[in-house]
Amino acid sequence: MARPRTHDDALRTRLLEVTSEAVTAGGEQTTTVRSVAAAAGTSASAVYALFGSRDALLAEVGAEGFRRFAAHLAAAPRTPDPLADLRALGAAYRAFALEDPHFYRVMFHRAVAPDTGAPPVVEQPTFEVLRAAVARVLAGDDGEAEADRTTRTDDRSEHVAVGLWGLVHGLVSLELGGMLPGDEAERAARYAAATGAVGPGLLGV
C-alpha cells in the first residue's frame, strides 16, 4: 500500500530542511543521501523514492529556498506609496533570511550548482519583484501596468535594483555571520538605518 500523501509531503519537507542544514554545515560534497536520511529519521530508499537522486535532492533544496523567498516577497504590502512598498520588500528579504537561514545560505553562499537551464538572476521572478518596485519609485507611478512596462524597458531600474540587492544582501550576510552587535531589536534598527541612509542615494530620491 502506498504511503499517505500527507506523510510524503511532511517527509519531503523534512528532508529538504535537513539537507539545507547539512550543506550549510559541511558543503555540498560532504552531503550524502545516507547521512541526510539518517538525520531525518528515514531510509536512503525513501530519499530516492521522493527525489530520484542526490543531485536532484540538492537542486530541490535551492528551488525550495526560492519558493519560500518568493512567498515572503509576495506577502509584502502593496500600497499607493511606492517607496514604502520598497522598504517593505527590504524588510521581507531580511525576515526570510532570519527565518530560513540554512536555505538562504544554500541559495547564496554555498556551492550548490545552479540549474544550467535557468534564466539569469536578473530575469528570475524574485528579482522582477524588486525591479518592478524600483521602477515604481523611479517613475513616481503606482499603476501595475506602467510598473511592468518600465521594468522591461528601463535599464536604470535594473541597475538600481542590483545595487539595492547588494546592499540588503550584504547587511543580512553580516547579521547571519554574527558580525552585527546587539539584540534582535538593535540589529533590526541597524538594518533599517543602513538601508534608509544608502537606499535613497541609489534611487536618487
N, C-alpha and C positions, 0 to 999 in steps of 0.2 A: 504494500500500500504506500502510495506517495506521501511524503510528509506534508502536513498542513501548510498552506501558503503563508500564513502569518508567521510560522516558525522559520520558514525560509527567509522571509523579509527581515526578521529580527536577527537571524544568524548572519545574513549578508551584511547588515549594518554593523554588527559587532566585529566581523572580520575586517571591514574597511577601517573601522576605528583602531583596531589592534595593529593593522598593517601601517597606518599612518604614524602610530607611536613607534613602531619598530624602525621605520625608515628614518624618522626624526632622530632616534637614539643611535642607530648604527649605520645608516646609509642603505642604499638600495642593494648593494652587493651582498650584504650580510643578512638580508631578509629572505627567509626561505618559507616555503609552503608549510613544512613540518613545524617550524618554530611559531609561525602565525597560528596554525591550527591548535597547537598546544596552549598558547596564550589565550585563545578564545574558548578553550574547553571543548574542542570538537576534533574531528579527524581530518587528515590530509585529503581523504576521498571526498569529504563534504566541500572542501575548498575547491577542488577540481570540478565537482558537480555544479557549483554555483558560478564559477568564473572561467573554468576551462583550462587555465594555465597560470603560472606565476606572473608572467609578463602582463597578461590580461588583468590580473588582480591589481598589480601596481598601476597600470594605466587607469583602472577604475577608481583608485584612490584619488588621483588627481582630478578626474571627472567629477567625483562626488564633492570634492572640495569646491570646485567651481559652481556646482549646483547650490551648495549651501551659501556660497558667497553671493550668487545671484539672488537668492531668496532674501538675504539681508538688504541688498540694494533695492529690491522691489518693495520692501516694507518701508523704505524711507518715504516721508510725506511728500506729496506734490501739491504746492500751494501757488498762489499768484505771485509769490516773491521768489524769483529765480536764485538770488544769492543765498537766501535762507535754505532753499532746497539743496543747493550745492554744499553748504555746510552740513546739512543732514546726511548727505552721501558720505562726507568725510567721517562723520561720527559712525555711520553704519560700517564703513571699512574697518575702523578700529574695533568696533563691537564684534565683528566676525572674527578678527584675528585673536582677540582675547577669549572668545567663547570656544573656538576650534583651533587652538594654536598648532596642533600637530598637522591638521590638514593645511593650514596656512603655510607651514614650513615645507611641506611636501610640494605645494604649488609653486613656491617662490624661492626656496632655499636649498632643497636637496636635489640630487642629480637623478631624478626620475625622468627618463626620456619622454619628451612630448610626442604626441601623435604627429607623425610626419605629414599626414594629410590635412591637418588642422590649418585654418587660416592664420595669418599673422595676428599677434596680440591686439594690435590696434583695430582689427576687424572682428574681434570677439564680442559677443553680446554684452559682457560686463563692461568692457571699455566703451562700447557705444553708449551705455547709460551715462557714463561720466562725460563723454564728448558732447552728448546732447544737452546735458545740464550746463556745461561750459558755454555752448552755443547760445543757450537762452540768456545767460548773463551778458555775453558779448553783444548780443542783438538787442537786449533790453526788451525781449519778447517772451510772453508766456503761452503762446499758442503751440500746440503739439505739431501741427503740420509745418509751421515755419521752423521750429526747432529741428525737426527731422531733415528738412531741406538744407538748413545751414550746416548740420552735422556732415552731410555728404559733400558739401562744396567748399567749406571754409577751412583752409589749411591752418589758419591761426587757432581755430578751435582744437584741432588735434595737437598742435604744439603746446598750447596751454594745458590741455588735459594731460599730456605726458609729464609736464612739469609738476602739476598738482599730484599726479600719481607718485612721482618720485618723492615728493615732499611727505605725503602721508605714509608711504611705504617705508621711508627711512625712519620716521618717527616711531612707527609701530614696531619696526625691527629692533630699534634701540630698546623699546619698552619690553618686548619679548625676551631680549637678551639680558634683562635685568640691569640695564645701564642708566635708567632714569630713576632718580631717587624719589622717595615719598610714598605715601599710601595711594590707594586707588583714586581717591578724590583729588589728591595733589597731582598725580600723573595725568588724570583727565584734564585738569586745569592747564597743565603744561602743554598738552596736545592742542587744546583749544586756543591757547595763547599763541603758540607757534604757527598754527595754520592761519589764525586770524591776522598775524603780523606779515607772513610771507605770501599767503594766498592772494590778497588784493594786488600785490605787486606783479604777480604773474598774470593776473587778469587785466591789469591796467585800470582798476576801478578805485 
